[in-house]
Amino acid sequence: MVLESIINPKNAEDKPHHIFIIAFLYTIASAVVSQKIFPNSASILTVSFVTILFVPFFQKLFSIEEEKEKGASAKTINLFVRHKEIFYVFSTFFLGVVVAMTFMYIFMPSQQLFSAQSETIRNFGTGKLTDSGEFSRFFLNNTQVMIAMFFLSFAFGAGAVFILAWNASVIALYLGLFIQSSVSKGVGTTVAFIYGVPVGLGTLALHGIPEVSAYFIAGLAGGLLSVGIIREKIQSKEFRLILKDSLLLLILAEFLISVGAYIEAAV
């Protein structure tokens, strides 16, 4: 893969900012190509192209993370110490897609590019519920996404990249609308973009950080288990540790989902 020739997966965890730049450029390229080839399906096709480009890369990263399990201590705290670098890579990839898609929305506007995302925001934003109802809705919706992250990552190694890229594109639409409101008030487009991306992300951070972190963790749990089943014997000590770590990661992810849903319902 060209991506792997640009940055070695073994070195990516030491240079996560490189992933941000590559994710930004690849997302722009995917969006432009999608609109040229199948403009009516550009919203889904862009996310699909990004997924195709990055799945082999993340698959190799999961293999590297699985190697860290061998000979590792079974202490729970080491679980987070061992895998903290891949969270940096997930985060910079996610932000790269968010910023790129927001850039496309503001500077190369196209209805087709965000048609599916617009429908998602409309569907999720309708209806006024009680606080308890809001919590249940957010919790169940985000839990479903988290479970999908786990199973896609388990079944396809790094298949959860699609859901990460999709959620990044939905957030990009939110940021684009936020920036557009500033432009309509007379703020210059470039200034509104530079100002609006961090401020818009800040409005989502309180509940968004635990939710997105839960998705990262669920994706890692599924990826580790997938690689572990392929490379280790089921009865081996290494596989038991991988299975235990995957379950612990899922429990942590569900806890973060509940925290994010509570904050989102309360705000």
N, C-alpha and C positions, 0 to 999 in steps of 0.2 A: 504493500500500500504506500502511496505517495506520502500520506501523513506520517507514517513510521520512518520514512527517510528524512523527513524534515525534523522530527524530534523523536528520539529513541524513548520508548515507554519506560525504560529503566531510569532515564534521566528526567522524565516528566515530573516526577514527584518532587524533585529538587528545583524545578523551574516552572511552577504552575502558571506564572504570568505568560509564558509562551503559549500555553493552551488557550488563554483568553484571546490572544491575538489571532491564533489559528482558527479558533471557533468563530470569531468575528468575521474573518475573511471568508471562511468556508460557508458560513450562513448567508453572507451577502451573495456569494457566487451561486449558492443553491436557490436563493430567492429569484435572482435574475434569470437563471436557466429555466426554472419552473414556470415563470411567467411567459417565457418565450415558447416553450414546448407545449404545455397544457395550461393556459391561463385560467380556465374555469376550475381547475383543481389545484391551483398554485398553493393554496393554504396548507393542504395536506401533503402535497408533493415536496414542498420546501422542507418540512419536518422530516419526511422520509429520506430525502437526499442527505440531510445532516446526519441522520441515524446511520445510513449505509456507510458514510465516510468515517464515522467514529466508532462503530461497533467493534471492528477488529482491534483498534487501538485500546479500547477499554477491556476487551477480552484478555489482551496481554497484560494489562495492569492487574486484572483479577488474578491471573496466574502468578504474578509477582507477589501479590498480597497473600496468596495461598502458601507460597514458600515461607513466608514469615511465621506461619503456624507451626512449622516443623521445629521441634525442639523447644518451643516456646513454653513459658511457664503458664500454668492453668489459672493463675491469679487474674481475677476479673479486670483489675486496673490495667494490666498489660494489654488487654484487648483493645483499649482506646489508644494506648501508646503505640501499639504495633501498626495501627491502620490510620493514624491521623493524617498522613500525607495524602492518601487518596481522597480524603474529604476536601483538601485544598484543590485537587485536580477537578473533582466534581463541581466545586463552587466556581472556579474560574471558567470552566466549560459552560456552566449554566449562565453565568453573567455575560460571557461572550455572546451567546445566542440571544439573550435578552437585549443587550445594547445594539447588536446588529439588526434585529428585527424592529426595534424602535427607530433606528436610523432609517430603515426602509420605509416605515410608516410615515415619517416626517418628511424625508427628502426625496423619496421615490414612491409617492402614494399610489395604491392600487386597491380597489375594492376586493378583487379576487384573492389577493395575498392574505387577507384577514377575514374572509367570509365565514369560515368554520369557527374561528375564534370569536367572532362577533356573536354568533349564535350561542356559543357556550356562555359568554358573559350575560347575554339576555336571559337565557334559561335559568342561570343560577341567581340572577339578581331579582327575579320576580317573586312577589309574595312577601307579606309581612307576617312574621311569626313572633311568638312569645320568646323570651330569653332562653327558656329551656328548649323550646322548639328549634331555635337558631342553633343552640349547641348541638342538639341531636343531628340536625341537618349537616352542619359543618363536620362533625365528628364522623358520621357515616360516610359522607362523600369523600373525605380525606383518607379514611381508613380503606375505602375501596381502591383509591389511587395507590396507597401504600402497598396493599396486597398485590395489585397488578404489577407494581414495581418489582416486588419480590419474585413473583412467578415468572414474569418475563425475563428477569435476570437469571433465574434458575434454569428456565427452559432453553434460553438462547444465549446464555453466557452474559452478554451485555445488552440484551434486548431492551432493558429498561431505559436505555438512552432515548428511545422514541418518546416515552412519557416525559422524561426530563425536558427534551427539546419542545414537546407540545406545550407543557406548562410554562416554559420560558416564552413561547410565542404568545400565550394568553396574557402573561404579565406585560409583555412588550406592547400589546394592544392597549392595556390599561395605561401604561406610561405615555403612549402616543396620544391618547385622549386627554390625559393630564397636561401634556405639553401643548397640545392644540388649544386648550382653554387659555393658556398664557399668551399664545400667538394672537388669539382673537381679541386679547386686551391690549395689543399694541407692542408686545415684546418681540424682538427680532427672533427669527426662526432658529438661528445658530445658538444665540444666547439662551433661548427657551429650552433647547435640547440639552445644552451643557448643564444648565441649572435644573431642568426638570427630571433628568434621569436619576441623579442621587436623591433629590427631594421626593420624587415619586416612590422610589424604592424605600425611602425612609418611612413613608406612610404605611407601607406594607410590612415593615421589618418586625414590628412587635409580634404579630401572629405568623408572619411569613417565614421568619427564621426557623422556629421550631418545626413548622410544617415541611418546609423544603429539606431541612436537616433529616427529618424522618424519612423522606423519600430517598435521600442519599444513603442513609443507613440500611433501609430495606433493600435497595439495589445492591449494596455491598454484601448483605447477608445472603441474597440469592446467588450472586456471582461467586462468592466463596464456596457455598455448598455445591454449586454446579461443578466448579473446577475440582473440588474435593472428591466428589463421586467419580469423576473421570480418572483422577490421578492416584487416589488412595484406595487401599483395601477397606471394605466396609467395617471390618472388625479391628482395624488398626487403631493405635493410640492417636495418631495424627488425625484420622477421620473423626474420631469421637470428640476431639478438641475443636475441630472445625464445626461439627454439628452443634456443640455446646455454644460456641461463639455466635453462630448464626441465630440460634434461638434467643440468646441474650440481646443480640442486635435488634431482633424483631420486637422483643419486649420493650426495649428502649425506644424504638421507633413509634410504637403504639402509645407509649407514655407522652412522647413529644407531640403526637397528633392530638391527644386529649388536651394538652396544655395550649396548643395553638387554637383549637376549637373553642376552648373556654375564653381565651383572650379575644378572639374574633367576635364571639357572641356578646361579650361584655362591653366592647368598645362602641 
